[in-house]
Amino acid sequence: MTSGDCASALARLYEFLDKELDDADADTIRAHLDACEPCFDRFGTEEHLRALVKRCCSTSRAPDTLRVRVTQVTTMTVIVDES
C-alpha cells in the first residue's frame, strides 16, 4: 500500500462507516481495508468508538460539553507524511 492509498481510504472512512458511498467507492475502500492492516485497525477503532458512543448515549441526551468533545475528537484531521 502506498501512503496515498491510505490517505485516500482514511479521508473517506467516515463516509464508508455512514454508508454514504456508492457501491464502487465502498468496494474500493473495502478492498483497501482488506489489504492494509493499519487502515483496517483504524477502521475497527472508529467503528468501535461509534458503537460505544451510540450505546452510551442512546438512553439519554449527553451533556453539551461531552457532545462537543466527542465531535472534536471524531472529526480530527489525519495528516499522512508522503515523504
C-alpha positions in Angstrom: 0.0 0.0 0.0 1.2 3.5 -0.7 0.7 6.3 1.7 -1.6 7.9 -0.9 -3.8 4.9 -0.9 -4.0 5.0 2.8 -4.7 8.8 2.8 -7.5 8.4 0.3 -9.1 5.5 2.2 -8.9 7.3 5.5 -10.2 10.5 4.1 -13.4 8.6 3.1 -13.6 6.4 6.1 -16.5 8.3 7.8 -18.5 8.2 4.5 -17.8 4.5 4.4 -18.9 4.0 8.0 -22.0 6.0 7.4 -22.8 4.0 4.2 -22.8 7.2 2.2 -20.6 5.9 -0.7 -21.8 4.4 -3.9 -21.1 0.7 -4.4 -18.0 1.1 -6.4 -16.3 3.5 -3.9 -17.4 1.3 -1.0 -15.8 -1.7 -2.7 -12.6 0.2 -3.2 -12.4 1.2 0.4 -13.4 -2.4 1.5 -10.6 -3.8 -0.7 -8.1 -1.4 0.7 -9.1 -2.3 4.3 -8.8 -6.0 3.5 -5.2 -5.4 2.2 -3.9 -2.8 4.7 -3.7 -3.8 8.3 -3.0 -0.3 9.7 -6.1 1.1 7.9 -8.1 -1.9 8.9 -7.1 -1.3 12.6 -8.1 2.4 12.3 -11.5 1.4 10.8 -12.0 -1.1 13.7 -11.2 1.6 16.2 -13.6 4.1 14.6 -16.3 1.5 14.3 -15.9 0.5 17.9 -15.9 4.1 19.1 -19.1 4.8 17.2 -20.8 1.8 18.7 -19.7 2.8 22.2 -21.0 6.3 21.8 -24.2 5.1 20.4 -24.7 2.6 23.2 -23.8 5.0 25.9 -25.7 8.0 24.6 -28.9 6.3 23.3 -30.8 6.2 26.6 -30.4 9.9 27.3 -29.0 13.0 25.8 -25.3 13.6 26.5 -24.3 16.9 28.1 -23.5 19.5 25.5 -19.9 19.7 26.7 -19.4 16.0 26.1 -21.1 16.1 22.7 -18.7 18.9 21.7 -15.6 16.9 22.9 -16.7 13.8 21.1 -17.4 15.7 17.9 -14.0 17.4 18.1 -12.2 14.1 18.6 -14.0 12.1 16.0 -13.6 14.8 13.3 -9.9 15.4 13.7 -7.8 15.6 10.5 -5.3 12.8 9.7 -2.2 14.0 8.1 -0.1 11.4 6.3 3.5 12.2 5.6 4.2 11.1 2.0 8.0 11.7 2.1 
